[in-house]
Amino acid sequence: MTQTDIAFTPILLGSDFNAYGLARSFYELYQRPVKAIAELPLAPTRFTKIVDLHLVEGFASDPVWIETMLKLKEEYRNHKEPVILLGCGDGYTELIVKHKKELEDVFICPYIDENLWTKLSSKESFYQVCDQYDLPYPATRVITKQMHQDKQVNQPFDYPVALKPSNSVEWLAVKFEGRKKAFRIQSRQELDYVLDQAYKNGYESDFILQDFIPGDDSNMRVLNAYVDQNHQVKMMCLGHPLLEDPAPAAIGNYVAILPEYNETIYKQIKQFLEAINFTGYANFDMKYDVRDNTFKLFEINLRQGRSSFFVTLAGCNLAQWVVKDYVTKELVQQPTLYANKDEETLALWLGVPVSVFKKYARDNQDKQKALELIRQKRCGTTYAYSKDMNLKRWTLLKWMEYNYIKNFKKYFAENKG
């Protein structure tokens, strides 16, 4: 049986870069368009032949989400092929987990249960789990809304400090001048302003205040893993980000990733995922701390990450793992794949034009390695796919690239470390 003969139906929830990257991974293997459902039509999935996008008003939250999914479940109840449901954002993934028991009689939902989700999805509770399994993370303090209102916020670290919302799903709905995905706070005055504006504008959850680990973007690492339904890690792919998006709403989004092999990180995270009985895709962000020579974890995303197409570029097609796990049942006897050991197969992932990478990435040995891969044409992006190109999509991609150039020019100097 060839890959194109394998019978299954994937349904993606979302219309962003993550959704397009996963759809492209499916298409490259199985040569079939992928159905996606979302509330809004985002740029990465416009004018494409590989994503069959259906829009549903109000689909980003209940009750519309579960009402829509229950109707869809009845449509697929007698479907001859396995139907795999995959979230491409925190909100959609949380909804799948929340309603997993209502859906899994028809849909394959490769996710952990709600109890484990609760422990891992909040940065605050994730760090408590890290303590249990001896995983390093930055020195941290939790700030609650009540602490801020009572003026009892203790800031024990030297400036700058890192400040992040503990609840990333809730944070998406909070709007105020100066709002960012995450903050590098330079003074007490700035800290108080951010907390004040956040809580005045509807944020209810905690903040995570952290000791800022010195160094720029090139000290970051990103790890993607797939854990099968028997809680065994089957794939791990480590990336070395060389550049991040400086725009306030996108801080922390990687735009250049060099594949990397690190056996210590692989073994440490594998042991952790199997110990907690994880299932499905996982994505870790971490940063190297030169002060004690450790990689400190920032968070775990309970899905494939936004930039996870770098895994497919590295030769570990992101889509195949869930298919081999639930459809062809090939993963049972397969040992763990630790990606990027063979440097001759490496490829640079870019989320920005080459010109932006050349201008803004920190000059070091890793940048030179990346430039050599570019010269050898061993690089690629999520969104520019030669098999999915037309005049409208080409024009849209040029507009997206122009915006990256503009944003780096506007924001890079104020956000670089």
DANORVEN-V145316 format. One record per residue. N is the residue number from 0. PHI is phi as a letter, one per 30 degrees, with the letter a starting at -180 (999 if undefined). Layout:
# DANORVEN-V145316
n:N phi:PHI
n:N phi:PHI
This chain:
# DANORVEN-V145316
n:0 phi:999
n:1 phi:d
n:2 phi:d
n:3 phi:d
n:4 phi:d
n:5 phi:d
n:6 phi:c
n:7 phi:a
n:8 phi:b
n:9 phi:d
n:10 phi:b
n:11 phi:c
n:12 phi:c
n:13 phi:k
n:14 phi:b
n:15 phi:c
n:16 phi:e
n:17 phi:d
n:18 phi:d
n:19 phi:d
n:20 phi:d
n:21 phi:d
n:22 phi:d
n:23 phi:d
n:24 phi:d
n:25 phi:d
n:26 phi:d
n:27 phi:d
n:28 phi:d
n:29 phi:c
n:30 phi:h
n:31 phi:b
n:32 phi:d
n:33 phi:c
n:34 phi:d
n:35 phi:b
n:36 phi:b
n:37 phi:a
n:38 phi:d
n:39 phi:b
n:40 phi:d
n:41 phi:c
n:42 phi:e
n:43 phi:e
n:44 phi:c
n:45 phi:c
n:46 phi:h
n:47 phi:b
n:48 phi:c
n:49 phi:c
n:50 phi:b
n:51 phi:c
n:52 phi:c
n:53 phi:c
n:54 phi:c
n:55 phi:b
n:56 phi:d
n:57 phi:i
n:58 phi:d
n:59 phi:d
n:60 phi:a
n:61 phi:d
n:62 phi:d
n:63 phi:e
n:64 phi:d
n:65 phi:d
n:66 phi:d
n:67 phi:d
n:68 phi:d
n:69 phi:d
n:70 phi:d
n:71 phi:d
n:72 phi:e
n:73 phi:d
n:74 phi:d
n:75 phi:c
n:76 phi:e
n:77 phi:c
n:78 phi:d
n:79 phi:d
n:80 phi:c
n:81 phi:d
n:82 phi:c
n:83 phi:c
n:84 phi:c
n:85 phi:b
n:86 phi:d
n:87 phi:c
n:88 phi:a
n:89 phi:d
n:90 phi:d
n:91 phi:d
n:92 phi:d
n:93 phi:d
n:94 phi:d
n:95 phi:d
n:96 phi:d
n:97 phi:e
n:98 phi:c
n:99 phi:e
n:100 phi:d
n:101 phi:d
n:102 phi:c
n:103 phi:d
n:104 phi:d
n:105 phi:c
n:106 phi:c
n:107 phi:d
n:108 phi:c
n:109 phi:d
n:110 phi:b
n:111 phi:d
n:112 phi:d
n:113 phi:d
n:114 phi:d
n:115 phi:d
n:116 phi:e
n:117 phi:e
n:118 phi:d
n:119 phi:c
n:120 phi:d
n:121 phi:d
n:122 phi:e
n:123 phi:d
n:124 phi:d
n:125 phi:d
n:126 phi:d
n:127 phi:d
n:128 phi:d
n:129 phi:e
n:130 phi:d
n:131 phi:d
n:132 phi:c
n:133 phi:h
n:134 phi:c
n:135 phi:d
n:136 phi:b
n:137 phi:d
n:138 phi:e
n:139 phi:b
n:140 phi:b
n:141 phi:c
n:142 phi:c
n:143 phi:c
n:144 phi:d
n:145 phi:d
n:146 phi:e
n:147 phi:d
n:148 phi:d
n:149 phi:d
n:150 phi:h
n:151 phi:c
n:152 phi:d
n:153 phi:c
n:154 phi:c
n:155 phi:d
n:156 phi:c
n:157 phi:d
n:158 phi:d
n:159 phi:d
n:160 phi:b
n:161 phi:c
n:162 phi:b
n:163 phi:b
n:164 phi:d
n:165 phi:d
n:166 phi:c
n:167 phi:d
n:168 phi:d
n:169 phi:d
n:170 phi:d
n:171 phi:e
n:172 phi:c
n:173 phi:d
n:174 phi:b
n:175 phi:a
n:176 phi:d
n:177 phi:j
n:178 phi:d
n:179 phi:b
n:180 phi:d
n:181 phi:a
n:182 phi:b
n:183 phi:c
n:184 phi:d
n:185 phi:c
n:186 phi:a
n:187 phi:d
n:188 phi:d
n:189 phi:d
n:190 phi:e
n:191 phi:d
n:192 phi:d
n:193 phi:d
n:194 phi:d
n:195 phi:d
n:196 phi:d
n:197 phi:d
n:198 phi:d
n:199 phi:d
n:200 phi:c
n:201 phi:j
n:202 phi:d
n:203 phi:c
n:204 phi:d
n:205 phi:d
n:206 phi:c
n:207 phi:c
n:208 phi:c
n:209 phi:b
n:210 phi:e
n:211 phi:d
n:212 phi:d
n:213 phi:d
n:214 phi:j
n:215 phi:c
n:216 phi:e
n:217 phi:d
n:218 phi:d
n:219 phi:d
n:220 phi:b
n:221 phi:b
n:222 phi:b
n:223 phi:c
n:224 phi:b
n:225 phi:b
n:226 phi:c
n:227 phi:d
n:228 phi:d
n:229 phi:c
n:230 phi:i
n:231 phi:c
n:232 phi:d
n:233 phi:c
n:234 phi:b
n:235 phi:b
n:236 phi:b
n:237 phi:c
n:238 phi:b
n:239 phi:c
n:240 phi:d
n:241 phi:c
n:242 phi:a
n:243 phi:b
n:244 phi:d
n:245 phi:c
n:246 phi:d
n:247 phi:e
n:248 phi:d
n:249 phi:b
n:250 phi:e
n:251 phi:j
n:252 phi:d
n:253 phi:d
n:254 phi:b
n:255 phi:a
n:256 phi:b
n:257 phi:c
n:258 phi:e
n:259 phi:b
n:260 phi:c
n:261 phi:b
n:262 phi:d
n:263 phi:d
n:264 phi:d
n:265 phi:e
n:266 phi:d
n:267 phi:d
n:268 phi:d
n:269 phi:e
n:270 phi:e
n:271 phi:d
n:272 phi:d
n:273 phi:d
n:274 phi:d
n:275 phi:c
n:276 phi:h
n:277 phi:d
n:278 phi:b
n:279 phi:j
n:280 phi:d
n:281 phi:b
n:282 phi:b
n:283 phi:c
n:284 phi:c
n:285 phi:b
n:286 phi:b
n:287 phi:d
n:288 phi:c
n:289 phi:d
n:290 phi:d
n:291 phi:b
n:292 phi:h
n:293 phi:b
n:294 phi:c
n:295 phi:c
n:296 phi:d
n:297 phi:c
n:298 phi:a
n:299 phi:b
n:300 phi:c
n:301 phi:c
n:302 phi:a
n:303 phi:d
n:304 phi:d
n:305 phi:e
n:306 phi:c
n:307 phi:d
n:308 phi:d
n:309 phi:d
n:310 phi:d
n:311 phi:d
n:312 phi:d
n:313 phi:d
n:314 phi:j
n:315 phi:c
n:316 phi:e
n:317 phi:d
n:318 phi:d
n:319 phi:d
n:320 phi:d
n:321 phi:d
n:322 phi:d
n:323 phi:d
n:324 phi:d
n:325 phi:c
n:326 phi:c
n:327 phi:c
n:328 phi:h
n:329 phi:d
n:330 phi:d
n:331 phi:e
n:332 phi:c
n:333 phi:d
n:334 phi:d
n:335 phi:d
n:336 phi:c
n:337 phi:c
n:338 phi:d
n:339 phi:i
n:340 phi:d
n:341 phi:c
n:342 phi:d
n:343 phi:d
n:344 phi:c
n:345 phi:d
n:346 phi:b
n:347 phi:d
n:348 phi:c
n:349 phi:b
n:350 phi:c
n:351 phi:b
n:352 phi:e
n:353 phi:e
n:354 phi:d
n:355 phi:d
n:356 phi:d
n:357 phi:d
n:358 phi:d
n:359 phi:c
n:360 phi:d
n:361 phi:d
n:362 phi:d
n:363 phi:a
n:364 phi:d
n:365 phi:d
n:366 phi:d
n:367 phi:d
n:368 phi:d
n:369 phi:d
n:370 phi:d
n:371 phi:d
n:372 phi:d
n:373 phi:d
n:374 phi:d
n:375 phi:d
n:376 phi:i
n:377 phi:c
n:378 phi:a
n:379 phi:a
n:380 phi:b
n:381 phi:d
n:382 phi:c
n:383 phi:c
n:384 phi:b
n:385 phi:d
n:386 phi:d
n:387 phi:b
n:388 phi:b
n:389 phi:b
n:390 phi:d
n:391 phi:d
n:392 phi:d
n:393 phi:e
n:394 phi:d
n:395 phi:d
n:396 phi:d
n:397 phi:d
n:398 phi:d
n:399 phi:d
n:400 phi:d
n:401 phi:d
n:402 phi:d
n:403 phi:d
n:404 phi:e
n:405 phi:d
n:406 phi:d
n:407 phi:d
n:408 phi:d
n:409 phi:d
n:410 phi:c
n:411 phi:d
n:412 phi:d
n:413 phi:d
n:414 phi:c
n:415 phi:d
n:416 phi:c
